[in-house]
Amino acid sequence: MSCGLEEYELYVLDELYSRLCFTDKHSYNLLRISKAYQRIFNKKVKEVAKDLSSKGFITQKKKSDPKYFISNRKMVESALSSHGYDVVFGKFRPL
């Protein structure tokens, strides 16, 4: 991979990006997608989230229920766009 990320990591980043999780007020619980994720990739979402957090892509919100948000938006946008995911650069307004 050109950015050093695997397909299972890009899936998690795309899930957070499509839900507009860019601040701690707009975070997402990745355990909601864990069953479908394990069927597709045979990996645990928590482990992948820890790896992405250590690489600086996402950050965990400090709560008992683990919620994550994107900490470096430009780095995530470049990684997703280089692998063919739909990315909107700049400001956008959802309808």
Secondary structure, 3 states (H helix, E strand, C coil): CCCCCCHHHHHHHHHHHHCCCCCHHHCECHHHHHHHHHHHHCCCHHHHHHHHHHHCCEEEECCCCCEEEECCHHHHHHHHHHCCCCCCCCCCCCC
